[in-house]
Amino acid sequence: MHNPDIILGPVITEKSMSEQQNGVYTFKVAKTATKTQIKSEIENHFGVKVLNVRTLNTKAKDRRVGKYTGKTKTYKKAIVTLAEGSTIEM
């Protein structure tokens, strides 16, 4: 089962980049994706062994531009721990 719509892209932040040295990678994933689907997709797409998958739904934050207010978009984030010696080139 290969579904390219599960992984939407990497999360590029200072914290996620520093965690990559420890074999922990962060991805934006589809809202409906389960941990087992995320694990199998990462293993099939990148050819690595996944040890652990943690997921969370981000909250919308308030943002203002002048007098106009709005909210940021929400998304589901997957934090994937790889086996020792496995790496993903981003």
C-alpha positions in Angstrom: 0.0 0.0 0.0 1.8 3.1 -1.3 0.0 6.4 -0.7 2.1 9.5 -1.4 -0.6 11.7 0.1 0.2 10.7 3.7 3.5 12.6 3.9 3.0 16.2 3.0 6.5 17.5 3.7 9.2 18.0 6.4 8.9 20.5 9.2 11.9 22.8 9.0 12.5 24.4 12.4 15.6 24.9 14.5 14.5 22.2 17.0 13.7 19.7 14.3 17.0 20.2 12.6 18.9 19.7 15.8 17.0 16.5 16.5 18.0 15.0 13.1 21.5 14.3 14.6 19.8 11.9 17.0 17.8 10.1 14.3 14.5 11.9 15.0 12.7 13.5 12.0 9.6 15.6 11.9 7.0 15.6 9.0 3.7 17.2 8.2 1.2 14.4 7.5 -2.4 14.1 6.4 -5.0 14.7 9.1 -6.5 11.2 8.6 -3.2 9.3 8.7 -2.6 6.8 11.5 0.7 5.9 13.1 0.9 2.6 11.3 0.3 4.2 7.9 2.9 6.8 8.6 5.4 4.2 9.7 4.9 2.0 6.6 5.0 5.0 4.3 8.3 6.3 5.7 9.9 2.8 5.6 8.7 2.3 2.0 9.6 5.8 0.7 13.0 6.3 2.3 14.1 2.7 2.8 14.8 3.0 6.5 13.7 1.2 9.7 11.3 3.2 11.9 11.4 2.5 15.7 8.7 4.9 17.0 6.1 7.4 15.6 4.6 10.1 17.7 1.8 12.3 16.3 0.2 15.6 17.4 -2.3 18.0 16.0 -1.1 21.6 16.0 -3.4 24.4 17.3 -4.4 27.5 15.4 -2.6 30.6 16.6 -4.1 34.1 16.4 -2.3 36.5 14.0 -2.9 40.1 13.2 -2.1 42.3 10.2 -3.1 45.8 11.2 -6.7 45.8 12.3 -7.5 42.4 10.7 -7.3 39.3 12.8 -7.1 35.7 11.7 -5.8 32.3 12.6 -2.9 30.2 11.3 -3.6 26.8 9.6 -3.6 23.7 11.7 -1.9 20.5 10.6 -0.9 17.0 11.9 2.7 16.5 12.8 4.6 13.2 13.0 7.8 12.8 14.9 9.6 9.7 13.6 12.5 8.0 15.4 14.7 5.9 13.2 16.9 2.9 14.0 20.5 3.3 14.8 22.5 4.1 11.6 19.5 5.1 9.5 19.3 8.5 8.0 17.1 10.5 5.6 18.5 13.0 3.2 16.3 16.1 3.2 
